[in-house]
Amino acid sequence: MPCCPKILFVDLDGTVWDCLDISLLTPPFTGINEDEVMDSSGVVVKLFPKVRDFLKWAKNTGFYVASLSWNIREIAIEALKALNIYELFDNHYIEFHPHKGLVMKKAIDEIKTLIRQEIKPCSIVYIDDRTIHLDEVKEEVGEVVFIHMWKDFKDYDEVRRFLEKLIQEECMY
């Protein structure tokens, strides 16, 4: 039975931006250009190429787009706003502990009430640069579509093409 992807969870550190732990930085962030900001101690954070276009595409395609990050929420939110990508997400599930599976499960319960539809694990796409949370995600949520960024996909154009193909195969019935 087809399973159309509808929820997109995106990690932040090492996936959306080049910083591996935004929680270690010191706000406020100052814009350098559209894709770079600097914290108050001079550390520069850069968005990965085409991530902004990818997030816009995902929202325009009908995905419910949410960040899923293990960070200090206030610092991550400030970085998202400074990079002008905060609004490209429907919601931000950012908690300062390593249990992304539990956070995703809680998020799905919340999203179900918002979109008023059942959410099957196969309709969830999860993008992360590391696999360390995958076992817990599978245990708490089920078998989601996992995109191992920078290992299985070299850039966001590849991710977009993969998702376009998945949508075409699964949603056009």
N, C-alpha and C positions, 0 to 999 in steps of 0.2 A: 504494500500500500504506500502511495506517495507520501512524503513528509516534507512539506514546504518550509524552508528556513524563514523565520520571522523575528527572532531575537538575536542580537549581536552583542556579545560581551567582549570588551577590549581592555586588555591590560595597559598600563601606562608606562612604567619604568622599563626601558629597553625595548619597548614595542611601539609606543607613540612618539616618545622622545628619547634622546641618546643618554640621558641621565639614568643611572642604574638604581638610584635611591633618592628621589626628590625630597624625602623627609629629612635628609641630612643638610639641605640647603637652608639659607636664611633669607626669608622675605624681608622687605618687598622685592618683587621682581620688576625689572625695568626692561622695556622693549628695546631690542637692538634693530630688528627688522621684523617682517611679517612672521618669520619662522624661528626667531631666536630671542631669548630673554636672558638677563643676567641677574643673579641674586645680589644681595647687598654686600657680599664678600668677593664678588667678581667672578663667580662660577657661571659659565655660559651653558644654557640648555637649548638644544636644537631639536625641532621637530624632524622626524624622518621624512625624506622626500615623498611627496604625494599623499601623505596621510590625511591632510586637510581635504583634498579632493575625494579621497576614498570615503571619508566620513560623510561628506555631503552627498555622495552617490548613494551610500547605504541608507541615509534618511530619505532621500528622494525615491528610492526603490521601495520603501515601505517597511524597512527594518525598524524595530524598536532598538535603538542604539544606547548602550550603557557602558560606562567605565566600570571595571572590576579590578580594584587595586589594593595592595597591601601597603598603605602609607598613612601618614598623619593627614587626616582629611583636609584640614584648613590649609596646609602647605600645598597639597596637590591641587585643591580647588583654586588657590591663588595663581598657581602656575598655569592651569587651564585657562583661566580668565586673562592672564597676561599674554598668553599666546593666541587669544581670540578663538579658542576652540571649545570653550565651555558649553556654548549653546548648540554645538553640533551633536551633543549627546542628549537623549531624553531624560536620563537620570545618571547619577554617580553613586556607585556602591563602593565606597572607599572606607576601609576599616583598618586600623593599625594592629593587625594580627595575621598570621599565615593561613588562616582557614578559609580559603577562597571557595571551597565546596559549600561550606555552611552559608557564606555570604550569598553565593549564587542561588542556593535553595531559597533563602529568605527573599531575595530579589524576585525570583520567579513567582513566588506566592503573591508578592505585591503587584507584579506586572499582570498576572492573571486577572486580578480584580480591575485593573485599569483597562485592559484590552477586552475583557469579558470573553475570553476564549481559553480553551484548554491548551496547555503547552506541553507538547511531547518533547522528550530529550533530543530527538532527531531534528527538531525545528530550531534548536539552539546552536549558534555558531560562537565559538570561544577562541579568541586570538590571544596568544601569549608567546613571549620569546623563550620561555622555559616550560619544562614539563613537570616541575616538582609538585604542582597542585592537581595534576590530572587524575591521579588515583582517587583523591578525595572528591573531586568533581563527579567522577563516575559513581562513587559510592553514594553520594548525597543526591545527585540529580539524574544520573544515568549516562548513557552513551551519547554524548553531544558530538557535533562536528567540530573537531579540534584543528586549528590552524597553527602549526608551529612556525612562528614568524622567524625569518632569517635562516631557517634550516630547510623547511619544505618549500618555502616561498621566498624569493630573493627581494621582492618589493611589493608595494601595494597594488600596482597594476596587475601582477600575477594573482593576487588574492581576489581582486575584483573580477577578473576573467573566470577564475574558479567558481566564485559565487554566482556569476551570471549563468554559467553552465549548469550549476546545481539547481538554480531557480528554473531554468528552462526544462531540465529533466524532471524535476519534482513538482513544479507548480502548474504546468500547462497540461492538465488532464481534464 
